[in-house]
Amino acid sequence: MKTSFVTTVLNEAATITVLLDSLAGQSRKPDEVIIVDAGSTDATGDLIKAHPLNKSLMIRIIKLKGINRSEGRNLGVRSARHKIIALSDAGCVLDNDWLARITEPLKNTKIDAVAGYYKTATGSVITQTMAPFVAVMPDRFNPKTYLPSSRSLALKKSAWLKAGKYPEDLDFCEDLIFAAKLKAQTRLVVKSEAIVFWQMPASLKDFYHRLKNYASGDVLAGYWPHLIKIISVYLRYLVFFGVPPLFLAYLFWPIIKFNHYVSGFRAVACLPLVQVTADLAVLRGSLLGFKLRLQRVVR
């Protein structure tokens, strides 16, 4: 059962080496590695070419400037020589048995796709506090309702086609839209033991921009589970505008909700700051998303 590993990159010089290191350390190696580069201007390409994995496996780099993440994933899957496709992202570290575990169920002819799990890699106080805002934490993981991110996914190429491929008009939220179709139209199972470690943003500024992009993508995609959350952010700040003291009480909410995910007084004290940053990012990002939707309608 030969497997092609596919990922996309754009200026990932800071993260691509750890991904390739973890890919080289797999207990079961992929038979092919395809990296679609959307036009990196940093050292990403040089690092890929110089990596030992390239010498042993001959990584295929497909460079197409200006394509978005969906276009890149579709191009990578379409170009794959093998029928089994495993996907992850730069910025991730694969558990040593990830590929073996996530592809094992696909030996069954009745299974079309496998959703792996991901954990957050947190190395500082601030990254520790970001994790519960963006990740599915272990105690909230429900295999029945879980939609896989494409940072931990394996599927047959036939399932990719049946699900309609990644939506090429989206650069964010595209994997959730694809995963929902994959779950509805193919036979998908969850393999929680197939774990990827997802690196958190390095700073509060990076966290803000990541959530802003997510919110913009949610609006563009019309992804209702997230749109409901976005609407709730608007509603709560309308209430705060009318009753300002409630905002002070609200600052204690992330401490109550997330304190068991962090350790130490400093981390707990940072939670209100991260909550407000996340709220502002969602407000800004959703407005950008609405603007882009309107522009598409006008066109």
C-alpha positions as CSV (number, residue, x, y, z in Angstrom):
1,M,0.0,0.0,0.0
2,K,2.2,2.8,-1.3
3,T,1.6,6.3,0.1
4,S,2.2,9.8,-1.1
5,F,2.8,12.6,1.5
6,V,1.6,16.0,0.4
7,T,2.1,19.4,2.0
8,T,2.1,23.1,0.9
9,V,4.5,25.8,1.8
10,L,4.9,29.6,1.5
11,N,8.0,31.1,3.2
12,E,8.3,28.3,5.7
13,A,12.0,28.5,6.3
14,A,11.4,28.6,10.1
15,T,9.2,25.5,10.2
16,I,9.9,23.2,7.2
17,T,13.0,21.5,8.6
18,V,11.2,20.2,11.8
19,L,8.4,18.8,9.6
20,L,10.9,17.0,7.3
21,D,12.9,15.8,10.3
22,S,9.7,14.2,11.7
23,L,8.8,12.8,8.3
24,A,12.3,11.2,8.0
25,G,11.9,9.7,11.5
26,Q,8.6,7.9,10.7
27,S,8.5,4.2,11.6
28,R,6.9,3.7,8.2
29,K,8.3,6.1,5.5
30,P,6.2,7.5,2.7
31,D,6.9,6.2,-0.8
32,E,6.8,9.7,-2.2
33,V,6.9,13.3,-0.8
34,I,5.3,16.2,-2.7
35,I,5.7,19.8,-1.6
36,V,3.8,22.4,-3.4
37,D,5.4,25.9,-3.0
38,A,3.2,28.9,-3.6
39,G,6.2,31.1,-4.4
40,S,8.5,31.2,-1.4
41,T,11.0,34.1,-1.4
42,D,12.9,32.9,1.7
43,A,15.2,29.9,2.1
44,T,12.3,27.3,2.1
45,G,13.3,25.7,-1.2
46,D,17.0,25.5,-0.3
47,L,16.3,23.9,3.0
48,I,14.1,21.3,1.3
49,K,16.7,20.5,-1.3
50,A,19.5,20.2,1.4
51,H,17.5,18.0,3.7
52,P,18.7,14.4,4.1
53,L,15.2,13.2,3.2
54,N,15.6,14.7,-0.2
55,K,18.7,12.7,-0.8
56,S,17.1,9.4,0.2
57,L,13.6,9.9,-1.2
58,M,13.9,12.7,-3.9
59,I,11.3,15.1,-2.7
60,R,9.2,16.5,-5.6
61,I,8.9,20.3,-5.3
62,I,6.1,21.8,-7.4
63,K,6.5,25.6,-7.5
64,L,3.5,27.7,-8.7
65,K,3.6,31.3,-7.6
66,G,0.4,32.8,-6.2
67,I,-1.7,29.7,-5.7
68,N,-3.7,29.5,-2.5
69,R,-3.6,26.6,0.0
70,S,-6.6,24.7,-1.6
71,E,-5.1,25.0,-5.1
72,G,-1.8,23.8,-3.7
73,R,-3.3,20.8,-1.9
74,N,-5.3,19.8,-5.0
75,L,-2.3,20.1,-7.2
76,G,-0.3,18.0,-4.8
77,V,-2.9,15.2,-4.6
78,R,-3.5,15.3,-8.3
79,S,0.2,14.9,-9.0
80,A,0.6,12.0,-6.6
81,R,1.7,8.7,-8.1
82,H,0.0,6.6,-5.4
83,K,-3.6,6.1,-4.5
84,I,-3.1,6.7,-0.7
85,I,-2.5,10.3,0.2
86,A,-1.3,11.6,3.6
87,L,-1.5,15.3,4.4
88,S,0.0,17.6,7.0
89,D,1.3,21.2,7.2
90,A,4.5,23.0,7.7
91,G,4.5,24.1,11.3
92,C,3.7,20.6,12.5
93,V,5.8,17.8,13.9
94,L,4.6,14.2,13.2
95,D,4.6,11.6,15.9
96,N,7.0,8.8,14.9
97,D,4.2,6.4,14.2
98,W,1.8,8.9,12.6
99,L,2.0,7.7,9.0
100,A,1.8,4.0,10.0
101,R,-1.2,4.7,12.2
102,I,-3.1,7.0,9.9
103,T,-2.8,4.8,6.9
104,E,-3.4,1.5,8.5
105,P,-7.3,1.6,8.4
106,L,-7.1,2.3,4.6
107,K,-6.1,-1.3,4.1
108,N,-9.8,-2.0,4.6
109,T,-11.5,-1.6,1.3
110,K,-14.6,-0.2,3.0
111,I,-12.7,2.8,4.5
112,D,-12.0,5.9,2.4
113,A,-10.4,8.4,4.7
114,V,-8.8,8.6,8.2
115,A,-8.9,11.6,10.5
116,G,-5.9,11.9,12.8
117,Y,-5.7,14.0,15.9
118,Y,-3.4,16.9,16.7
119,K,-2.0,18.3,19.9
120,T,-0.5,21.7,20.5
121,A,3.2,22.2,20.9
122,T,3.6,24.9,23.5
123,G,7.0,26.0,24.7
124,S,6.3,29.3,26.5
125,V,3.8,30.9,28.8
126,I,2.0,32.8,26.0
127,T,1.8,29.8,23.6
128,Q,0.4,27.7,26.4
129,T,-2.4,30.2,26.9
130,M,-3.2,30.3,23.1
131,A,-3.8,26.6,22.7
132,P,-7.3,26.3,24.1
133,F,-8.5,29.2,21.9
134,V,-7.6,27.4,18.6
135,A,-7.3,23.7,19.3
136,V,-9.6,20.8,20.1
137,M,-8.3,20.1,23.6
138,P,-8.2,16.4,24.6
139,D,-11.1,16.6,27.1
140,R,-13.3,18.2,24.4
141,F,-12.3,15.6,21.7
142,N,-15.4,13.7,20.5
143,P,-14.7,11.3,17.6
144,K,-18.4,11.4,16.6
145,T,-18.4,15.1,15.9
146,Y,-14.7,15.6,15.1
147,L,-13.9,17.2,11.7
148,P,-10.3,16.6,10.8
149,S,-7.9,19.4,9.9
150,S,-5.7,18.7,7.0
151,R,-2.7,18.8,9.3
152,S,-3.5,15.2,10.2
153,L,-5.4,13.4,7.4
154,A,-5.1,10.4,5.1
155,L,-7.4,9.4,2.3
156,K,-7.7,7.5,-0.9
157,K,-7.5,9.6,-4.0
158,S,-10.9,8.4,-5.0
159,A,-12.3,9.9,-1.8
160,W,-10.7,13.2,-2.6
161,L,-12.5,13.2,-5.9
162,K,-15.8,12.1,-4.4
163,A,-15.7,14.9,-1.9
164,G,-15.2,17.4,-4.6
165,K,-11.6,18.3,-3.9
166,Y,-10.5,21.3,-1.8
167,P,-12.6,24.4,-2.5
168,E,-10.2,26.5,-4.6
169,D,-12.0,29.8,-3.8
170,L,-10.9,29.5,-0.2
171,D,-7.5,29.9,1.5
172,F,-8.7,29.5,5.1
173,C,-11.4,27.2,6.5
174,E,-11.0,25.2,3.3
175,D,-10.0,22.1,5.2
176,L,-13.1,22.1,7.4
177,I,-15.4,22.6,4.3
178,F,-13.6,19.7,2.6
179,A,-13.7,17.6,5.8
180,A,-17.4,18.1,6.1
181,K,-18.0,16.9,2.6
182,L,-15.5,14.0,3.1
183,K,-17.4,12.9,6.2
184,A,-20.8,13.2,4.5
185,Q,-19.9,11.5,1.2
186,T,-17.3,8.9,2.0
187,R,-16.5,6.4,4.7
188,L,-14.3,8.3,7.2
189,V,-13.0,6.9,10.5
190,V,-11.1,8.7,13.3
191,K,-7.7,7.4,14.5
192,S,-6.9,9.4,17.6
193,E,-3.6,7.7,18.0
194,A,-2.3,9.2,14.7
195,I,-1.0,12.4,16.3
196,V,0.6,15.6,14.9
197,F,2.0,18.2,17.1
198,W,0.9,21.7,16.0
199,Q,3.1,24.7,16.8
200,M,1.4,27.7,18.2
201,P,2.1,31.3,17.0
202,A,5.3,32.7,18.3
203,S,3.8,35.9,19.6
204,L,0.5,37.6,20.5
205,K,0.8,39.5,17.2
206,D,1.1,36.3,15.2
207,F,-1.8,34.9,17.2
208,Y,-4.0,37.9,16.3
209,H,-3.2,37.6,12.6
210,R,-3.8,33.9,12.5
211,L,-7.3,34.2,14.1
212,K,-8.1,37.2,11.9
213,N,-7.4,35.0,8.9
214,Y,-9.5,32.2,10.3
215,A,-12.4,34.5,10.9
216,S,-12.2,35.9,7.4
217,G,-12.1,32.4,6.0
218,D,-15.1,31.4,8.1
219,V,-17.2,34.2,6.7
220,L,-16.0,33.6,3.1
221,A,-16.8,29.9,3.4
222,G,-20.2,30.5,5.1
223,Y,-19.2,27.9,7.7
224,W,-22.2,28.2,10.1
225,P,-20.7,26.5,13.3
226,H,-18.0,29.2,13.3
227,L,-20.3,32.0,12.1
228,I,-22.5,31.4,15.2
229,K,-19.5,31.9,17.4
230,I,-18.5,35.1,15.4
231,I,-22.0,36.5,15.9
232,S,-21.8,35.8,19.6
233,V,-18.7,37.9,19.8
234,Y,-20.5,40.9,18.2
235,L,-23.5,40.4,20.6
236,R,-21.4,40.3,23.7
237,Y,-19.5,43.5,22.8
238,L,-22.8,45.3,22.1
239,V,-23.9,44.3,25.6
240,F,-20.6,45.6,27.0
241,F,-21.1,48.9,25.2
242,G,-24.4,49.3,26.9
243,V,-23.3,48.0,30.3
244,P,-19.5,48.6,30.6
245,P,-19.1,46.9,34.1
246,L,-20.0,43.6,32.5
247,F,-16.7,43.8,30.5
248,L,-14.7,43.7,33.7
249,A,-16.6,40.6,34.8
250,Y,-16.1,39.1,31.4
251,L,-12.3,39.2,31.8
252,F,-12.6,36.5,34.5
253,W,-14.5,34.2,32.0
254,P,-11.4,32.8,30.2
255,I,-9.7,32.2,33.6
256,I,-12.7,30.1,34.8
257,K,-13.0,28.3,31.4
258,F,-9.4,27.6,30.6
259,N,-7.3,27.7,33.8
260,H,-7.1,23.9,33.9
261,Y,-5.2,23.9,30.5
262,V,-2.4,26.1,31.7
263,S,0.0,26.0,34.6
264,G,1.4,28.8,36.8
265,F,0.1,32.2,37.8
266,R,1.7,34.0,34.8
267,A,-0.2,31.8,32.3
268,V,-3.5,32.2,34.1
269,A,-3.0,36.0,34.3
270,C,-2.4,36.1,30.5
271,L,-5.7,34.4,29.7
272,P,-7.8,37.6,29.7
273,L,-5.3,39.3,27.4
274,V,-5.4,36.4,25.0
275,Q,-9.2,36.4,25.1
276,V,-9.5,40.1,24.2
277,T,-6.9,39.6,21.4
278,A,-8.9,36.7,20.0
279,D,-12.1,38.8,20.1
280,L,-10.5,41.7,18.3
281,A,-9.1,39.4,15.7
282,V,-12.5,37.8,15.1
283,L,-14.2,41.2,14.8
284,R,-11.6,42.5,12.4
285,G,-11.3,39.2,10.4
286,S,-15.0,38.8,10.0
287,L,-15.4,42.4,8.7
288,L,-12.7,41.6,6.1
289,G,-14.5,38.4,5.2
290,F,-17.8,40.3,4.7
291,K,-16.0,42.8,2.5
292,L,-14.5,40.1,0.3
293,R,-17.9,38.3,0.0
294,L,-19.4,41.6,-1.2
295,Q,-16.7,42.1,-3.7
296,R,-17.3,38.6,-5.1
297,V,-21.0,39.3,-5.4
298,V,-20.4,42.6,-7.2
299,R,-18.0,40.9,-9.7
